[in-house]
Amino acid sequence: MPIELPKPIADYVEANAGLDVDGMLKPFAADAVIVDNGKRHEGHARLRTLFEDEVIAVKAIFTPDTVRHENGQVVVEGPAHGDFKGSPIRFTYRFTLEHDVIKALEITI
């Protein structure tokens, strides 16, 4: 049974499944922040570089299988698979939404 995700998160996941960088960026606020593996990336230019280098280059596709709301965030978990060491790896994505866009995302293993 598919999980119900808020629209900006669902749009991001759908674009990621198609390895579409522009589509992945679209649901993020212009000043959005992603903290991935302890590294902070802020703004669309930095997010584009992150997606191109860490997602598209290794064909990393995140497939969420659980979602919950916790402390004002939408917490989505699931495996990511692709051409990277240890694939698939289970990730936790903590999204902060604001005005129907993704304002922040923290990615952890």
C-alpha positions as CSV (number, residue, x, y, z in Angstrom):
1,M,0.0,0.0,0.0
2,P,1.5,3.3,-1.0
3,I,2.2,5.8,1.8
4,E,0.7,9.3,1.8
5,L,3.2,12.1,1.5
6,P,2.7,15.8,1.6
7,K,2.7,17.2,-2.0
8,P,6.2,18.8,-1.9
9,I,7.7,15.6,-0.5
10,A,5.8,13.4,-3.0
11,D,7.0,15.7,-5.8
12,Y,10.6,15.4,-4.7
13,V,10.4,11.6,-4.4
14,E,8.8,11.3,-7.8
15,A,11.5,13.5,-9.4
16,N,14.2,11.6,-7.6
17,A,12.8,8.3,-9.0
18,G,13.3,9.8,-12.5
19,L,16.7,11.2,-11.6
20,D,15.3,14.7,-12.6
21,V,17.5,17.4,-10.9
22,D,15.2,20.3,-11.9
23,G,12.2,18.4,-10.6
24,M,14.0,17.5,-7.4
25,L,14.8,21.2,-6.8
26,K,11.4,22.6,-7.6
27,P,9.7,21.7,-4.2
28,F,12.5,23.4,-2.2
29,A,12.4,27.0,-1.0
30,A,15.0,29.2,-2.7
31,D,16.8,29.4,0.7
32,A,16.3,25.8,1.7
33,V,18.9,23.9,3.7
34,I,19.9,20.3,3.4
35,V,22.1,18.7,6.0
36,D,23.4,15.5,4.5
37,N,26.0,13.3,6.2
38,G,26.7,16.2,8.5
39,K,27.4,18.7,5.7
40,R,25.2,21.8,5.2
41,H,24.0,22.9,1.8
42,E,22.0,26.1,1.4
43,G,20.2,27.5,-1.6
44,H,19.3,26.1,-4.9
45,A,22.8,26.4,-6.4
46,R,24.3,24.3,-3.6
47,L,21.4,21.9,-3.6
48,R,21.8,21.4,-7.4
49,T,25.5,20.5,-6.9
50,L,24.6,18.1,-4.1
51,F,21.9,16.4,-6.2
52,E,24.2,16.2,-9.3
53,D,27.2,14.9,-7.3
54,E,25.6,12.6,-4.7
55,V,22.3,11.5,-6.3
56,I,22.4,11.6,-10.1
57,A,26.1,10.5,-10.4
58,V,25.4,7.3,-8.6
59,K,21.7,6.9,-9.6
60,A,20.6,7.0,-6.0
61,I,16.9,6.5,-5.7
62,F,15.1,6.9,-2.4
63,T,12.0,4.7,-1.9
64,P,10.1,5.7,1.2
65,D,8.2,3.1,3.0
66,T,7.2,4.8,6.3
67,V,6.1,8.3,7.2
68,R,5.3,10.0,10.5
69,H,4.9,13.5,11.9
70,E,7.3,14.3,14.7
71,N,8.2,17.7,16.4
72,G,6.8,19.7,13.5
73,Q,8.7,17.7,10.9
74,V,7.6,15.0,8.4
75,V,9.9,12.0,9.0
76,V,10.2,9.7,6.0
77,E,12.2,6.5,6.1
78,G,13.1,3.9,3.4
79,P,15.9,2.4,1.4
80,A,18.0,4.2,-1.3
81,H,19.5,2.1,-4.0
82,G,22.0,2.9,-6.8
83,D,25.5,2.6,-7.9
84,F,27.2,3.2,-4.5
85,K,28.9,1.2,-1.9
86,G,26.5,-0.7,0.4
87,S,23.5,-0.2,-1.8
88,P,20.7,-0.4,-0.7
89,I,21.1,1.7,2.4
90,R,18.2,2.7,4.7
91,F,17.9,6.4,5.2
92,T,15.8,8.8,7.4
93,Y,14.7,12.0,5.8
94,R,13.5,14.8,8.2
95,F,11.6,17.4,6.2
96,T,10.5,20.8,7.5
97,L,7.7,22.2,5.4
98,E,6.7,25.9,5.2
99,H,4.0,27.3,2.9
100,D,3.9,24.2,0.7
101,V,7.6,24.0,0.1
102,I,10.5,22.2,1.7
103,K,12.3,24.6,3.9
104,A,14.8,22.1,5.4
105,L,15.8,18.5,5.1
106,E,18.1,16.5,7.3
107,I,19.3,13.1,5.9
108,T,20.7,10.4,8.2
109,I,21.4,6.7,8.0
